[in-house]
Amino acid sequence: MTIGGWISMTVTLGFVLGLFSWCCYQMTSAPETPEELEEDAKNKPKE
Amino acid sequence: MAQQRKPKEHWNSRIGVVLAVAGGAVGLGNFLRFPGQVVNYGGGAFMIPYLISFLLIAIPIASTEWALGRYGGRKGYHSPLGVYYAAGNKSAFWGLCGGLSALTPLVISMYYIFVEAWCLLYALQYLGGLLQPLGIGYSLLDNVKPGLDLKSADAYGALFSQTTGMEADGSIFRTFASPLLVVTAVCAAANFYLIYRGVSKGIERFSKIVAPLILLCAIFVIVRVLTLGNPTGAPGQSLLDGLGFMWNPTREVVDAATGEVARTNLFDSLLNAETWLAATSQIFFSVSICLGATCTYASYVRENEDIALSSVTATSANEFCEVVLGGLMTIPPAIMYLGAQAADKFGSSFSLGFVVLPNVFGEMPAGQFFGFCFFTLLFCSAITSSMSIVQPTMALFQDAFGLTRKKGIALVCLVVLTGTAFVSWFSKNLAALDAFDFWLANFAPFLGGVFQTVLVAYVWKLSNLRQEWDRGAIVKLPRILGPIVKYVSLPYLILIFLFWCYKNMHGRLQEVAENPVTQYSLVFIGVLALGLLATSYAVVRRWKKEDKV
């Protein structure tokens, strides 16, 4: 693999992985909506 | 007073809709088409136009489609017909455009179920040990020998032809209950059952199970590929050679006729318009823009739920599967086992997936297990894609005729299976499948993309687009994205579409004139288009009357 190959692979994989990780972080850290909380409560097994 | 339509269903969670949309977009194009395109169009040099197209086409147009879909859903419409009608200021023209755009997912679903069945059949054969070299079950594979052996590639090619009925029309129907027919029926039943269960209980739950399974299978295969070293010991067939073959921006190309070696460099590739066309087409098809699926799925998002971050997440998840998973698991092992001589087979998705890679798994230690993982991954990504393209037709029938879910799925089943039977009957050289694929999966989305962007930029207006993006947004999309849609994406799309037609249309029209099966396929598509137009016209008239009451 040439230096150009390393650069293109690293930049491309880095960009895609970076964007995807940022999106996953934002999605998981965002507060749940009232509808989602309601749905979670419905799905929770009764004690 | 105009009647107020109510949204019919909703997704249960934000993650669920993202997984469903990403699952719909991730398909064979990510794992098989992308690596072939990268190799054919300059390796690393291809990634420059690819990433530019991702930023200028994929992100803006995919977010636009989400906004359009959610807006239609808020107005009580879930099909492209209703969504376009609502966004097009209730004009009959845009309603008809929306109705006609439902042709694309309808026709693609007809052959996609068939392709999905190949993947399941191959996965089952690996599971049962039938696809091992010198294994039982296929006497055809008795010719397979280790190493770089053309007989081996031929054997897998012949197996693929035999399995898919490429030798003669109607060949898979000759035996009652042939394996492919049975598996096709199972795939169709699974699709229709999950859609019948509804978006939250069927599609969303299934996507939540299947997405981790795809990732798990991909991790197994990638770890195996990265730990192979130099399995044959031959020069130029190590892991780094495999990766270099895919990512190096410079390459030596041997002219088959003269034997002369030419060296392509980064600037040669970047100055070649075909590289840009290939990169944009790949982005367009892999993100599944303008197929009606994203628009339909987004119509089930709740009124105040985020679509801005969800659209970017779904698009980037698709890119992750394509670049990271697809880029590592196919071409490198093919080079490591078969060498650069096999490169002429990388360009076609089917050839790479069903001929080259089974050959590689045949050579690989524990190849049966990794072959099973790979085809399970392909099957899982194909079934989530086929569900996403059947759902717009289901939504159309429900919007148009007010059908219950049971009646709606019965009608969808009848229409889709008629097309699947057509494709599987005219299987010689996959002529019907190829015609459907070219006209509906390649040509129509470009045209649909142009119409959709015109609708958003000039009729629905960018201010409405901005409001829709901002409603419930977790992360606000940059303000510049609206003008990019109008002034960059649209002209870029038109330019690429015209160039694409210039490059492809002549050969295709010649094929239509020469091949009767292609002609039957176009007549079949024409009849469906007329049916959709007539239905859309009647429905739009009815909606207009209801709005006046």
Interface residues (C-beta under 8 A of the other chain):
Chain A: M1 T2 G4 G5 W6 I7 S8 M9 V11 T12 L13 F15 V16 L17 L19 F20 C23 C24 Q26 M27 A30 T33 E35 E36 E39
Chain B: H10 N12 S13 R14 I15 V18 G43 G44 A45 M47 Y50 L51 L240 D241 L243 G244 M246 W247 N248 P249 T250 L266 R302 N304 E305 D306 L309 S310 V312 T313 S316 A317 E319 F320 V323 V324 G327 G472 I474 V475
